[in-house]
Amino acid sequence: MTRPIGYYVHHHGDGHRQRALAIARALGGGITLLGTGLVGRTEGIDAIGLPDDRIALNFGGDDRTGETLNERPSALHYAPFDHDGVRRRTAAIAGWIAEARPRLFVVDVSVEVAMLARLCSVPTVYVRLSGVRDDRPHADAFASASALLAPFHAALEDPSTRPEIVAKTFHAPGIIRSALAGTVDESLILVVLGRGGGTADGERWAEAARAAPHYRWEVLGPCSVPAEPPPNLRLRGWVDNAEEAIAGAGLVVGAAGDGLVSAVLAHRRPFLCLPEKRPFDEQCSKVRRLAALGAAVVVWTWPTPTEWPALVAYAVAQRREGWPAALATPDGPGRVVDWLASLPLVAALGRQSAL
């Protein structure tokens, strides 16, 4: 019996889960997903639900809150004192590793989980996101990993990334995608708001729709209902076929989360991007490269009503000028599975019996 692969899925945003599912499907079995909020959301793929480690549901990630003293080691991002969820999830991960003896643990993403898996004597592959991640916790996680996986094109690499980190990285664009074909509705502007955040103020999108009345505006994701929605605005909420909607849109508007950017690039849609503030300059770093390659029009501050028509026209015209060859999107999940199998230590451990 082949020893399994473990895959940790972070619970902020939905791109981590989507990547994990795509890779698991391509692998065809022998993988277990571990994460908070996974139960019932893994399409039948083996999964272990982990206790929540957040201090509060609206927690922003900083464990040094209020006047509470937390002498967090400089090698960690998140280590709150006396948190039962942290204790129980750590025990659950370590317990699964002890029982399953995985040949590999993929971490998407958490410095603490990566170091825990490594301390449990498991080779790790760390999913390295966009941005400037040159702090000590990331440096230690990168160094301890057998290899690094970047779910974006090498052309989108931040110029400040150290050469040895790039050399250790396998770039795998197009992990989150499906083969879709259909008609593009040039009159449709699709606004995509994700679980990781987004401008969910319906009044703002009503204002934008009024400013460009010759287009139909549809908003996917959580969004408040405006007091007087214009007739060309439709709030669709959560949908199961978001990628199909993206593939058929005349223009996509949204932030720079990995899932949305991957879908936009996969289907080569015009993209008007309003990046959001994220740790380690993640979205801003990504969109600067997208803009430099001609794959997005970036808006750094919320547009005024008079600015919307020109921005829409500019984004559509940019796409019609051609698609950057550097951003061709191959079969992401399949390439990842082949690459994982080729890692020497992973291949060697995979030949050992789980008994």
Secondary structure, DSSP 8 states (H G I E B T S, - for coil): -B--EEEEE--SSSHHHHHHHHHHHHHTSSEEEEETT-TT-STT--EEE-----SSTT--S----TT------TT-S---TT-HHHHHHHHHHHHHHHHH--SEEEEES-HHHHHHHHHTT--EEEE--SS---SHHHHHHHHHSSEEEESS-GGG--TTS-HHHHHTEEE-TT-S--------EEEEEEEE-BTTB----HHHHHHHHHHSTTSEEEEESS----SS--TTEEEEES-S-HHHHHHTEEEEEE---HHHHHHHHHHT--EEE-----GGGHHHHHHHHHHHTTS-EE-SS---TTTHHHHHHHHHHHHHT---GGG----HHHHHHHHHHHSHHHHHHHTSB--
